[in-house]
Structure formats: C-alpha cells, structure tokens
Amino acid sequence: MAEDANLRDLGLDSIGVIGIVSRWQRDGLRIEIAEFAAAPTLKSWWSLISR
C-alpha cells in the first residue's frame, strides 16, 4: 500500500478511525479524531503522530 493511498478508498470508515484514534488517545497521544478523519492517508497520519 502506498503511503498516500486514501484509507477510505481501502475500506476504513469513520467508526474505524474513531476506534484507532481512541486507542492512541488512551495510550497518551494528544490529537483530535477530526484531524485524522480529515487526512485519511498513512503519510498524513504519520505527520500528525510525529508532531
């Protein structure tokens, strides 16, 4: 999978994003779910996580 592939096109829905990000938030990541939903690529997510 290319890092710029749209995860929605690959089957990730909003419930999936909520589940993934909620888990990361429980583990200490300080980020909003909406930021991940607005940028649904691995490249964008890595950028958000790396801040």
PQR file with spaces between the fields and no chain letter, atoms N, CA, C, O and H, PARSE charges and radii, in Angstrom:
ATOM       1  N    MET     1       0.847   -1.166    0.000 -0.4000 1.5000
ATOM       2  CA   MET     1       0.000    0.000    0.000 -0.0000 2.0000
ATOM       3  C    MET     1       0.898    1.237    0.000  0.5500 1.7000
ATOM       4  O    MET     1       1.861    1.324    0.762 -0.5500 1.4000
ATOM       5  N    ALA     2       0.567    2.179   -0.860 -0.4000 1.5000
ATOM       6  CA   ALA     2       1.311    3.425   -0.933 -0.0000 2.0000
ATOM       7  C    ALA     2       0.953    4.310    0.253  0.5500 1.7000
ATOM       8  O    ALA     2      -0.186    4.305    0.720 -0.5500 1.4000
ATOM       9  H    ALA     2      -0.216    2.108   -1.479  0.4000 1.0000
ATOM      10  N    GLU     3       1.917    5.061    0.729 -0.4000 1.5000
ATOM      11  CA   GLU     3       1.666    5.906    1.899 -0.0000 2.0000
ATOM      12  C    GLU     3       0.688    7.042    1.627  0.5500 1.7000
ATOM      13  O    GLU     3       0.162    7.644    2.562 -0.5500 1.4000
ATOM      14  H    GLU     3       2.842    5.065    0.350  0.4000 1.0000
ATOM      15  N    ASP     4       0.443    7.336    0.360 -0.4000 1.5000
ATOM      16  CA   ASP     4      -0.516    8.387    0.037 -0.0000 2.0000
ATOM      17  C    ASP     4      -1.864    7.843   -0.450  0.5500 1.7000
ATOM      18  O    ASP     4      -2.695    8.594   -0.960 -0.5500 1.4000
ATOM      19  H    ASP     4       0.871    6.846   -0.400  0.4000 1.0000
ATOM      20  N    ALA     5      -2.069    6.547   -0.291 -0.4000 1.5000
ATOM      21  CA   ALA     5      -3.355    5.940   -0.647 -0.0000 2.0000
ATOM      22  C    ALA     5      -4.420    6.414    0.338  0.5500 1.7000
ATOM      23  O    ALA     5      -4.161    6.518    1.537 -0.5500 1.4000
ATOM      24  H    ALA     5      -1.393    5.937    0.124  0.4000 1.0000
ATOM      25  N    ASN     6      -5.607    6.697   -0.168 -0.4000 1.5000
ATOM      26  CA   ASN     6      -6.709    7.140    0.666 -0.0000 2.0000
ATOM      27  C    ASN     6      -7.270    5.938    1.424  0.5500 1.7000
ATOM      28  O    ASN     6      -7.753    4.984    0.814 -0.5500 1.4000
ATOM      29  H    ASN     6      -5.817    6.612   -1.142  0.4000 1.0000
ATOM      30  N    LEU     7      -7.205    5.987    2.737 -0.4000 1.5000
ATOM      31  CA   LEU     7      -7.648    4.859    3.558 -0.0000 2.0000
ATOM      32  C    LEU     7      -9.151    4.623    3.457  0.5500 1.7000
ATOM      33  O    LEU     7      -9.616    3.502    3.661 -0.5500 1.4000
ATOM      34  H    LEU     7      -6.813    6.762    3.233  0.4000 1.0000
ATOM      35  N    ARG     8      -9.914    5.670    3.145 -0.4000 1.5000
ATOM      36  CA   ARG     8     -11.359    5.490    2.933 -0.0000 2.0000
ATOM      37  C    ARG     8     -11.611    4.616    1.712  0.5500 1.7000
ATOM      38  O    ARG     8     -12.485    3.749    1.719 -0.5500 1.4000
ATOM      39  H    ARG     8      -9.536    6.581    2.980  0.4000 1.0000
ATOM      40  N    ASP     9     -10.826    4.861    0.658 -0.4000 1.5000
ATOM      41  CA   ASP     9     -10.968    4.053   -0.557 -0.0000 2.0000
ATOM      42  C    ASP     9     -10.610    2.590   -0.300  0.5500 1.7000
ATOM      43  O    ASP     9     -11.042    1.700   -1.033 -0.5500 1.4000
ATOM      44  H    ASP     9     -10.116    5.565    0.652  0.4000 1.0000
ATOM      45  N    LEU    10      -9.821    2.349    0.743 -0.4000 1.5000
ATOM      46  CA   LEU    10      -9.404    0.992    1.085 -0.0000 2.0000
ATOM      47  C    LEU    10     -10.316    0.346    2.130  0.5500 1.7000
ATOM      48  O    LEU    10     -10.049   -0.762    2.595 -0.5500 1.4000
ATOM      49  H    LEU    10      -9.470    3.072    1.338  0.4000 1.0000
ATOM      50  N    GLY    11     -11.401    1.050    2.498 -0.4000 1.5000
ATOM      51  CA   GLY    11     -12.408    0.449    3.381 -0.0000 2.0000
ATOM      52  C    GLY    11     -12.455    0.979    4.801  0.5500 1.7000
ATOM      53  O    GLY    11     -13.280    0.522    5.593 -0.5500 1.4000
ATOM      54  H    GLY    11     -11.618    1.951    2.121  0.4000 1.0000
ATOM      55  N    LEU    12     -11.604    1.921    5.149 -0.4000 1.5000
ATOM      56  CA   LEU    12     -11.653    2.475    6.504 -0.0000 2.0000
ATOM      57  C    LEU    12     -12.812    3.453    6.604  0.5500 1.7000
ATOM      58  O    LEU    12     -12.897    4.405    5.829 -0.5500 1.4000
ATOM      59  H    LEU    12     -10.933    2.293    4.506  0.4000 1.0000
ATOM      60  N    ASP    13     -13.700    3.218    7.556 -0.4000 1.5000
ATOM      61  CA   ASP    13     -14.834    4.121    7.740 -0.0000 2.0000
ATOM      62  C    ASP    13     -14.632    4.963    9.001  0.5500 1.7000
ATOM      63  O    ASP    13     -13.634    4.810    9.705 -0.5500 1.4000
ATOM      64  H    ASP    13     -13.631    2.445    8.185  0.4000 1.0000
ATOM      65  N    SER    14     -15.582    5.846    9.274 -0.4000 1.5000
ATOM      66  CA   SER    14     -15.441    6.757   10.415 -0.0000 2.0000
ATOM      67  C    SER    14     -15.378    6.006   11.746  0.5500 1.7000
ATOM      68  O    SER    14     -14.663    6.420   12.658 -0.5500 1.4000
ATOM      69  H    SER    14     -16.392    5.971    8.702  0.4000 1.0000
ATOM      70  N    ILE    15     -16.111    4.920   11.858 -0.4000 1.5000
ATOM      71  CA   ILE    15     -16.072    4.125   13.090 -0.0000 2.0000
ATOM      72  C    ILE    15     -14.675    3.533   13.283  0.5500 1.7000
ATOM      73  O    ILE    15     -14.171    3.472   14.405 -0.5500 1.4000
ATOM      74  H    ILE    15     -16.692    4.584   11.117  0.4000 1.0000
ATOM      75  N    GLY    16     -14.061    3.103   12.198 -0.4000 1.5000
ATOM      76  CA   GLY    16     -12.699    2.579   12.269 -0.0000 2.0000
ATOM      77  C    GLY    16     -11.708    3.637   12.715  0.5500 1.7000
ATOM      78  O    GLY    16     -10.837    3.370   13.542 -0.5500 1.4000
ATOM      79  H    GLY    16     -14.470    3.153   11.287  0.4000 1.0000
ATOM      80  N    VAL    17     -11.840    4.847   12.165 -0.4000 1.5000
ATOM      81  CA   VAL    17     -10.955    5.956   12.561 -0.0000 2.0000
ATOM      82  C    VAL    17     -11.130    6.252   14.045  0.5500 1.7000
ATOM      83  O    VAL    17     -10.151    6.425   14.770 -0.5500 1.4000
ATOM      84  H    VAL    17     -12.548    5.064   11.493  0.4000 1.0000
ATOM      85  N    ILE    18     -12.379    6.308   14.492 -0.4000 1.5000
ATOM      86  CA   ILE    18     -12.652    6.573   15.907 -0.0000 2.0000
ATOM      87  C    ILE    18     -12.005    5.509   16.787  0.5500 1.7000
ATOM      88  O    ILE    18     -11.396    5.834   17.806 -0.5500 1.4000
ATOM      89  H    ILE    18     -13.175    6.167   13.903  0.4000 1.0000
ATOM      90  N    GLY    19     -12.130    4.253   16.405 -0.4000 1.5000
ATOM      91  CA   GLY    19     -11.538    3.173   17.185 -0.0000 2.0000
ATOM      92  C    GLY    19     -10.028    3.258   17.269  0.5500 1.7000
ATOM      93  O    GLY    19      -9.449    3.091   18.342 -0.5500 1.4000
ATOM      94  H    GLY    19     -12.625    3.989   15.577  0.4000 1.0000
ATOM      95  N    ILE    20      -9.388    3.518   16.135 -0.4000 1.5000
ATOM      96  CA   ILE    20      -7.928    3.605   16.095 -0.0000 2.0000
ATOM      97  C    ILE    20      -7.431    4.788   16.924  0.5500 1.7000
ATOM      98  O    ILE    20      -6.553    4.637   17.774 -0.5500 1.4000
ATOM      99  H    ILE    20      -9.858    3.653   15.263  0.4000 1.0000
ATOM     100  N    VAL    21      -7.997    5.958   16.667 -0.4000 1.5000
ATOM     101  CA   VAL    21      -7.535    7.164   17.345 -0.0000 2.0000
ATOM     102  C    VAL    21      -7.869    7.132   18.837  0.5500 1.7000
ATOM     103  O    VAL    21      -7.084    7.613   19.654 -0.5500 1.4000
ATOM     104  H    VAL    21      -8.709    6.080   15.976  0.4000 1.0000
ATOM     105  N    SER    22      -9.007    6.580   19.196 -0.4000 1.5000
ATOM     106  CA   SER    22      -9.364    6.460   20.614 -0.0000 2.0000
ATOM     107  C    SER    22      -8.337    5.625   21.360  0.5500 1.7000
ATOM     108  O    SER    22      -7.954    5.948   22.485 -0.5500 1.4000
ATOM     109  H    SER    22      -9.645    6.190   18.532  0.4000 1.0000
ATOM     110  N    ARG    23      -7.901    4.565   20.734 -0.4000 1.5000
ATOM     111  CA   ARG    23      -6.874    3.709   21.360 -0.0000 2.0000
ATOM     112  C    ARG    23      -5.575    4.480   21.537  0.5500 1.7000
ATOM     113  O    ARG    23      -4.938    4.405   22.587 -0.5500 1.4000
ATOM     114  H    ARG    23      -8.212    4.302   19.820  0.4000 1.0000
ATOM     115  N    TRP    24      -5.186    5.224   20.504 -0.4000 1.5000
ATOM     116  CA   TRP    24      -3.961    6.030   20.601 -0.0000 2.0000
ATOM     117  C    TRP    24      -4.100    7.109   21.672  0.5500 1.7000
ATOM     118  O    TRP    24      -3.132    7.412   22.369 -0.5500 1.4000
ATOM     119  H    TRP    24      -5.704    5.285   19.651  0.4000 1.0000
ATOM     120  N    GLN    25      -5.293    7.692   21.812 -0.4000 1.5000
ATOM     121  CA   GLN    25      -5.518    8.696   22.847 -0.0000 2.0000
ATOM     122  C    GLN    25      -5.382    8.069   24.232  0.5500 1.7000
ATOM     123  O    GLN    25      -4.801    8.684   25.127 -0.5500 1.4000
ATOM     124  H    GLN    25      -6.079    7.446   21.245  0.4000 1.0000
ATOM     125  N    ARG    26      -5.902    6.872   24.426 -0.4000 1.5000
ATOM     126  CA   ARG    26      -5.757    6.170   25.717 -0.0000 2.0000
ATOM     127  C    ARG    26      -4.297    5.901   26.025  0.5500 1.7000
ATOM     128  O    ARG    26      -3.896    5.854   27.188 -0.5500 1.4000
ATOM     129  H    ARG    26      -6.374    6.372   23.700  0.4000 1.0000
ATOM     130  N    ASP    27      -3.501    5.724   24.973 -0.4000 1.5000
ATOM     131  CA   ASP    27      -2.072    5.477   25.149 -0.0000 2.0000
ATOM     132  C    ASP    27      -1.259    6.764   25.275  0.5500 1.7000
ATOM     133  O    ASP    27      -0.034    6.719   25.382 -0.5500 1.4000
ATOM     134  H    ASP    27      -3.827    5.763   24.028  0.4000 1.0000
ATOM     135  N    GLY    28      -1.954    7.930   25.264 -0.4000 1.5000
ATOM     136  CA   GLY    28      -1.270    9.185   25.525 -0.0000 2.0000
ATOM     137  C    GLY    28      -1.120   10.143   24.361  0.5500 1.7000
ATOM     138  O    GLY    28      -0.607   11.247   24.546 -0.5500 1.4000
ATOM     139  H    GLY    28      -2.949    7.967   25.178  0.4000 1.0000
ATOM     140  N    LEU    29      -1.547    9.763   23.172 -0.4000 1.5000
ATOM     141  CA   LEU    29      -1.447   10.657   22.022 -0.0000 2.0000
ATOM     142  C    LEU    29      -2.461   11.784   22.181  0.5500 1.7000
ATOM     143  O    LEU    29      -3.647   11.536   22.396 -0.5500 1.4000
ATOM     144  H    LEU    29      -1.964    8.866   23.022  0.4000 1.0000
ATOM     145  N    ARG    30      -1.991   13.013   22.074 -0.4000 1.5000
ATOM     146  CA   ARG    30      -2.877   14.175   22.206 -0.0000 2.0000
ATOM     147  C    ARG    30      -3.192   14.707   20.817  0.5500 1.7000
ATOM     148  O    ARG    30      -2.475   15.546   20.271 -0.5500 1.4000
ATOM     149  H    ARG    30      -1.028   13.215   21.899  0.4000 1.0000
ATOM     150  N    ILE    31      -4.274   14.200   20.268 -0.4000 1.5000
ATOM     151  CA   ILE    31      -4.688   14.550   18.905 -0.0000 2.0000
ATOM     152  C    ILE    31      -6.198   14.379   18.817  0.5500 1.7000
ATOM     153  O    ILE    31      -6.786   13.581   19.546 -0.5500 1.4000
ATOM     154  H    ILE    31      -4.856   13.518   20.712  0.4000 1.0000
ATOM     155  N    GLU    32      -6.806   15.121   17.936 -0.4000 1.5000
ATOM     156  CA   GLU    32      -8.250   15.049   17.756 -0.0000 2.0000
ATOM     157  C    GLU    32      -8.612   14.078   16.632  0.5500 1.7000
ATOM     158  O    GLU    32      -7.925   14.011   15.613 -0.5500 1.4000
ATOM     159  H    GLU    32      -6.328   15.769   17.344  0.4000 1.0000
ATOM     160  N    ILE    33      -9.675   13.343   16.826 -0.4000 1.5000
ATOM     161  CA   ILE    33     -10.148   12.387   15.827 -0.0000 2.0000
ATOM     162  C    ILE    33     -10.407   13.087   14.500  0.5500 1.7000
ATOM     163  O    ILE    33     -10.104   12.539   13.440 -0.5500 1.4000
ATOM     164  H    ILE    33     -10.233   13.397   17.654  0.4000 1.0000
ATOM     165  N    ALA    34     -10.961   14.287   14.550 -0.4000 1.5000
ATOM     166  CA   ALA    34     -11.292   15.023   13.325 -0.0000 2.0000
ATOM     167  C    ALA    34     -10.062   15.266   12.451  0.5500 1.7000
ATOM     168  O    ALA    34     -10.175   15.284   11.225 -0.5500 1.4000
ATOM     169  H    ALA    34     -11.207   14.732   15.411  0.4000 1.0000
ATOM     170  N    GLU    35      -8.900   15.450   13.058 -0.4000 1.5000
ATOM     171  CA   GLU    35      -7.679   15.662   12.274 -0.0000 2.0000
ATOM     172  C    GLU    35      -7.327   14.423   11.457  0.5500 1.7000
ATOM     173  O    GLU    35      -6.890   14.536   10.312 -0.5500 1.4000
ATOM     174  H    GLU    35      -8.809   15.435   14.053  0.4000 1.0000
ATOM     175  N    PHE    36      -7.515   13.260   12.032 -0.4000 1.5000
ATOM     176  CA   PHE    36      -7.233   12.022   11.309 -0.0000 2.0000
ATOM     177  C    PHE    36      -8.286   11.761   10.244  0.5500 1.7000
ATOM     178  O    PHE    36      -7.966   11.291    9.152 -0.5500 1.4000
ATOM     179  H    PHE    36      -7.870   13.168   12.962  0.4000 1.0000
ATOM     180  N    ALA    37      -9.538   12.062   10.558 -0.4000 1.5000
ATOM     181  CA   ALA    37     -10.614   11.853    9.588 -0.0000 2.0000
ATOM     182  C    ALA    37     -10.461   12.773    8.382  0.5500 1.7000
ATOM     183  O    ALA    37     -10.827   12.401    7.267 -0.5500 1.4000
ATOM     184  H    ALA    37      -9.798   12.444   11.445  0.4000 1.0000
ATOM     185  N    ALA    38      -9.925   13.962    8.597 -0.4000 1.5000
ATOM     186  CA   ALA    38      -9.776   14.934    7.512 -0.0000 2.0000
ATOM     187  C    ALA    38      -8.601   14.619    6.590  0.5500 1.7000
ATOM     188  O    ALA    38      -8.540   15.130    5.472 -0.5500 1.4000
ATOM     189  H    ALA    38      -9.628   14.264    9.503  0.4000 1.0000
ATOM     190  N    ALA    39      -7.684   13.794    7.039 -0.4000 1.5000
ATOM     191  CA   ALA    39      -6.475   13.488    6.259 -0.0000 2.0000
ATOM     192  C    ALA    39      -6.240   11.980    6.262  0.5500 1.7000
ATOM     193  O    ALA    39      -5.330   11.499    6.937 -0.5500 1.4000
ATOM     194  H    ALA    39      -7.734   13.379    7.947  0.4000 1.0000
ATOM     195  N    PRO    40      -7.051   11.229    5.515 -0.5600 1.5000
ATOM     196  CA   PRO    40      -7.033    9.769    5.621  0.2800 2.0000
ATOM     197  C    PRO    40      -5.958    9.061    4.780  0.5500 1.7000
ATOM     198  O    PRO    40      -6.271    8.191    3.968 -0.5500 1.4000
ATOM     199  N    THR    41      -4.703    9.440    4.984 -0.4000 1.5000
ATOM     200  CA   THR    41      -3.605    8.701    4.344 -0.0000 2.0000
ATOM     201  C    THR    41      -2.579    8.354    5.416  0.5500 1.7000
ATOM     202  O    THR    41      -2.489    9.042    6.433 -0.5500 1.4000
ATOM     203  H    THR    41      -4.449   10.147    5.644  0.4000 1.0000
ATOM     204  N    LEU    42      -1.814    7.307    5.199 -0.4000 1.5000
ATOM     205  CA   LEU    42      -0.776    6.946    6.162 -0.0000 2.0000
ATOM     206  C    LEU    42       0.252    8.058    6.296  0.5500 1.7000
ATOM     207  O    LEU    42       0.735    8.332    7.395 -0.5500 1.4000
ATOM     208  H    LEU    42      -1.886    6.748    4.372  0.4000 1.0000
ATOM     209  N    LYS    43       0.587    8.697    5.186 -0.4000 1.5000
ATOM     210  CA   LYS    43       1.554    9.795    5.214 -0.0000 2.0000
ATOM     211  C    LYS    43       1.048   10.937    6.102  0.5500 1.7000
ATOM     212  O    LYS    43       1.808   11.472    6.910 -0.5500 1.4000
ATOM     213  H    LYS    43       0.195    8.475    4.294  0.4000 1.0000
ATOM     214  N    SER    44      -0.203   11.306    5.962 -0.4000 1.5000
ATOM     215  CA   SER    44      -0.782   12.369    6.782 -0.0000 2.0000
ATOM     216  C    SER    44      -0.860   11.955    8.248  0.5500 1.7000
ATOM     217  O    SER    44      -0.562   12.748    9.141 -0.5500 1.4000
ATOM     218  H    SER    44      -0.820   10.872    5.306  0.4000 1.0000
ATOM     219  N    TRP    45      -1.258   10.724    8.487 -0.4000 1.5000
ATOM     220  CA   TRP    45      -1.356   10.254    9.864 -0.0000 2.0000
ATOM     221  C    TRP    45       0.015   10.254   10.531  0.5500 1.7000
ATOM     222  O    TRP    45       0.143   10.647   11.690 -0.5500 1.4000
ATOM     223  H    TRP    45      -1.500   10.079    7.762  0.4000 1.0000
ATOM     224  N    TRP    46       1.029    9.818    9.810 -0.4000 1.5000
ATOM     225  CA   TRP    46       2.380    9.801   10.374 -0.0000 2.0000
ATOM     226  C    TRP    46       2.807   11.223   10.731  0.5500 1.7000
ATOM     227  O    TRP    46       3.428   11.447   11.769 -0.5500 1.4000
ATOM     228  H    TRP    46       0.926    9.498    8.868  0.4000 1.0000
ATOM     229  N    SER    47       2.474   12.175    9.872 -0.4000 1.5000
ATOM     230  CA   SER    47       2.782   13.576   10.138 -0.0000 2.0000
ATOM     231  C    SER    47       2.088   14.058   11.407  0.5500 1.7000
ATOM     232  O    SER    47       2.699   14.756   12.216 -0.5500 1.4000
ATOM     233  H    SER    47       1.969   11.993    9.029  0.4000 1.0000
ATOM     234  N    LEU    48       0.838   13.701   11.590 -0.4000 1.5000
ATOM     235  CA   LEU    48       0.106   14.085   12.800 -0.0000 2.0000
ATOM     236  C    LEU    48       0.704   13.450   14.058  0.5500 1.7000
ATOM     237  O    LEU    48       0.841   14.106   15.090 -0.5500 1.4000
ATOM     238  H    LEU    48       0.342   13.135   10.933  0.4000 1.0000
ATOM     239  N    ILE    49       1.049   12.200   13.959 -0.4000 1.5000
ATOM     240  CA   ILE    49       1.600   11.482   15.109 -0.0000 2.0000
ATOM     241  C    ILE    49       2.988   12.008   15.483  0.5500 1.7000
ATOM     242  O    ILE    49       3.357   12.018   16.658 -0.5500 1.4000
ATOM     243  H    ILE    49       0.938   11.667   13.120  0.4000 1.0000
ATOM     244  N    SER    50       3.735   12.435   14.504 -0.4000 1.5000
ATOM     245  CA   SER    50       5.126   12.842   14.705 -0.0000 2.0000
ATOM     246  C    SER    50       5.285   14.264   15.243  0.5500 1.7000
ATOM     247  O    SER    50       6.402   14.687   15.541 -0.5500 1.4000
ATOM     248  H    SER    50       3.435   12.427   13.550  0.4000 1.0000
ATOM     249  N    ARG    51       4.190   14.999   15.369 -0.4000 1.5000
ATOM     250  CA   ARG    51       4.301   16.387   15.841 -0.0000 2.0000
ATOM     251  C    ARG    51       4.781   16.464   17.261  0.5500 1.7000
ATOM     252  O    ARG    51       4.926   17.559   17.805 -0.5500 1.4000
ATOM     253  H    ARG    51       3.283   14.655   15.126  0.4000 1.0000
